[in-house]
Amino acid sequence: MNRRLAATVAFLLVAAACDQKDAGKAPAGGADYALVAAGGLRELLASNARVIGILNDVEQPYVYASFHDGWLEWSTDRERRSMIQGRADTYNRPDMSCLGFEYKRLGTPGRAERYLICEAAGELKVSNALPRSQDFVFPAGALFLQYEPPKETGYPQYYFLRIQK
């Protein structure tokens, strides 16, 4: 009886593992990542590029961003030109280089949020928190979008980046 129970549990665990999707992979279809040579962020800035931030190919893009004469415009609505914008500045960490801006609300001093387009310095493993829990693995040179909420109010949100033509 115990052998049969152990075999059934083992089978269910293997079946569950086989059903797991690799959330760290890029969305199916189309260009997987916008891989660029070193300095790709500067090229995006100089070319006034328009990009979208997606989680997968099934859902609509979550972020529409564009560079315009040294400014980064960021929106969650395709029809609106810009929900928020700021002068593009550099933000560097050991694992990534970013261009974006920090938005400080007048009513909440000391609580700034950041809107960033980043390039992975090496392989980068990050996760979105709930409700859209998702793991990402960005190879070196991959471009992606990141929203950093004010400190102690939430967790960073990451998006695959696609360049709009």
Secondary structure as GFF3:
##gff-version 3
##sequence-region A 1 165
A	DSSP	alpha_helix	2	19	.	.	.	ID=ss1
A	DSSP	alpha_helix	40	46	.	.	.	ID=ss2
A	DSSP	beta_strand	50	54	.	.	.	ID=ss3
A	DSSP	beta_strand	63	68	.	.	.	ID=ss4
A	DSSP	beta_strand	71	75	.	.	.	ID=ss5
A	DSSP	beta_strand	84	87	.	.	.	ID=ss6
A	DSSP	beta_strand	89	93	.	.	.	ID=ss7
A	DSSP	beta_strand	96	104	.	.	.	ID=ss8
A	DSSP	beta_strand	112	120	.	.	.	ID=ss9
A	DSSP	beta_strand	124	128	.	.	.	ID=ss10
A	DSSP	beta_strand	134	138	.	.	.	ID=ss11
A	DSSP	beta_strand	143	148	.	.	.	ID=ss12
A	DSSP	beta_strand	157	163	.	.	.	ID=ss13
###
